[in-house]
């Protein structure tokens, strides 16, 4: 019995899950997935007339949203640092500009989001109109950040595709030094991995963009659809973070 328990407790999947959960990003990804599932399920229950049960899931969604805002309080500075680093990083000007714009937009979004959180826990007291205006500005900045991320992703994916074609076109056997060929293969694998991650982020952004667009009043997408899109993008985010934490490609 003790042997079976040890095998379960020390199973690699359990160890990997603990390692994943030990990171703030990992926990946030899981909370986000649950939050958007709750958003979808509350909508589903409401539409089927089960208002009492829907209220439970609506409260879960709201409290997870508040908890996630608390976890993000320090992130505006991270995005500001990322914007400054991007200005010094080598690369095409179009990608640099969109990267900086994305990071600055996220800085603004999360800064306003912190005010939304402070008001929601009554640490500060804003009048309803001001609170609504701040929340809408937060959504607009989030939307802008995702749009810049999409533009950056398309530009970067296109550039990486051209680089991969160039690297594949230079393959020649017999007339190349082995070390040079190994370096080319290493570079090719690295570029292909970067292109995959870029495309994955593009898919996540395409799923997420509808959420702030609706919150900002630019679109009118129902709660069920937003919950579904957010859940799918959250699962993709969990998978990406799991690979990053556990060293899997």
N, C-alpha and C positions, 0 to 999 in steps of 0.2 A: 504493500500500500504506500509506504514511504517512497519507494522507488518510482511509482506511478506519479505521485505528487511532485517529486523532484523533476521528473521529465516534463510535466506540465508547467511548473513554475519557471523552470530554467529553459523552456523551449525557445529556440531562436526567435520565433515570431513574437513571443512575449517580451524578450529583451529588446528587440527592434521597436516594439510599440512603446516601451518605456523610454527608450532613447528619443523617439519621435515626440512623445508627450512632454519630455523634459525641456523642449524648446518653446519659446513664446509663440513663434510662428506656427509650429505644429499644433499647439492647443488652439490658437486662433482659427486655423483652417477647420478644425473639427467643430468648434463652436459655431462657425459660420455655416457649415453644412447643416447642423442641427437647427440653427436659426431659420434658414431658408426652407428646410423641410417643414418646420412648424408654420411658417408663413403660408406654404402651399396647403398643408393639411387643415389649417384653420379656415382657409377659404373654401376648401372642399366640404368641410363639416357645416359651415355657414350656409353654403348653397344647398345642402341637403336637409336643412332645417334643424340641425343639432346645435343650437346656439350655445347651450351650456358647455358642451364639450369643446366647441370652437373657442370659447373664452379662455379655457385652460391653455390651449396651444398659442393663442394670441398673447397671453401673459408671458409664456415661456419665450416666445419670439422677442417680446419687448425687453425682458430682463437680460437675455443673452446679448441683445443689441447694446444695452447699457453697459454690460460687463466688458464687451469688446471695445467700446469707446474708452473705458478706463485703461485697458491694456495698451491702447494706442496713444496715450498722452505724450509720450516722448518722441513719437515718430515724425512730427513735423520737422524737427531739427535734423533727423536722419535724411529726410528728403532734401532739405536745404544743403546739407553737406554733399549729397549725391549730385545736386545741380552744380555746385562749385567744382567738384571733381570732374564732371563731364566737360566743363569748359576747358580744362587742361588736357583732357584725354585726346589722343590722336584719332583721326577718323574723318569721314566725309562731313562737310559743314551741315548738310541737311539733316543728318542723323544727330549731330551734336545739338543743333537748334531744337529739334523735336524732343530730344532727351531732356534738355534743360527746361523746356516749356512744360513737359510732363511732370518733372520733379517739382517745379515751382507751383504748378496747379495742385498737385497732391499736398504740398506744404500748406497752401491756402485752405484746401478742403479739410485737412485734419485739424488745422488751427480753429476754423469755424466749428468743426465737429466737437472740439473740446468745449466750446461755449455751449453747444447744444447739450452735452453731457452735464456740465455744471448746472445748467438751468433745470435739467430733468431730475437731478437729485436735490434741488432747492438750495444749492450752495450759493447761487446767485438768483435773483428774481427779475426776470424780464417780463415785460408786458406781452400779451399774446401776439400782437402784431409784430413786435420786434423779434420775438422768438421764431415766428413763422418766416420772417424775412431772412434771419440768420440761417435757418435750416435750408431754405431755398437756395441761398448763396452757396452753402456747403455742397448741395447737390450739383449746382452748376459748375463749381470748380472740379468736383469729382468727374462729372461728364467731360469737361475740357481735358482733364488728365487722361482719361481713357481714349478720347479722340486723338490726342497727341501720341499716345502709346500705340494706337492702331496705325497711324501714319508712319511712325518710327519702325514698327514691326514690318510693314510692307516694304519700306525702303531697305531695311537691313536684310530681310529674307531675299529680296531681289539681288542685292549685292553679293550675298553669300552663295546664292545659286550660280551666279556668274563666276565666282572664285572657284567653286567646286568643278564647274565645267573646264575651267582653265587648268586646274590641277590634274583632272582626269585626262585632259588632252596632252599633258606633258609626259604621260607614262610611256616609258620605253625600256625594253628589256635588253640586256646584254651590252649596251653602250653607255650605261650610267654606273657611276660608282655606287657600291652598295649602301654606303652611309648616306649618300645624297638621296637615294631611292627611299630609304627608311625615313628620312626627314620629311620627304614629300608625303609618304603614307601617314605619318604622324600628324602632319598639318591637315591633310585631307580628312582624317577621322575627327580632328578637333573642330574643323569648320562644319562638318556634317552634324556633329552633336550640337553645335551652337545654332545651326539652322533649325534643327528639330525643336529645341527649346524655344526659339523665336516663334515658330509656327504654333507651338502649344500655347504660348502666351497670347498670340493673335486670336486663337479660338476662345480662350477665356475672356479676352476683352470684348469680343463680338457677343458673347453671352451676357456679359455684365453691363454693357453700355446702356441697355434698356432700363436698368434700375435707376441710375441717377437722372436719366432723361425723363422718366416718369416723375421722380421726386422733384425735379426742377420745373415741372409743368410743361415740358416740351412735347411730351407724348402722354397718352392715357392707356397704359397697359394694365390689365387686371391683376389682382394679387396672386391668383393661381399661376398665371404665366410667369410673373416675376419670381415667385417662389420656386418654380420648376427650373427656370434659367439659372437662378442663383445656386440652387442645389447642384446642378450639373457642373457649373463652373467651380464650385467649392470642392466637389469630388476630384475634378481634374487638378485643382490646386493641392489637395491632400496627396494625390499620387506623385506630383512633382516634388513636393517637400519631402515625402517619404524616400524617394530616390536620392534626393540631395543629402538627407541625414544619414541614410544607410549605405551610401556609396554605390548606388545602383544606377545604371544608365537606362 
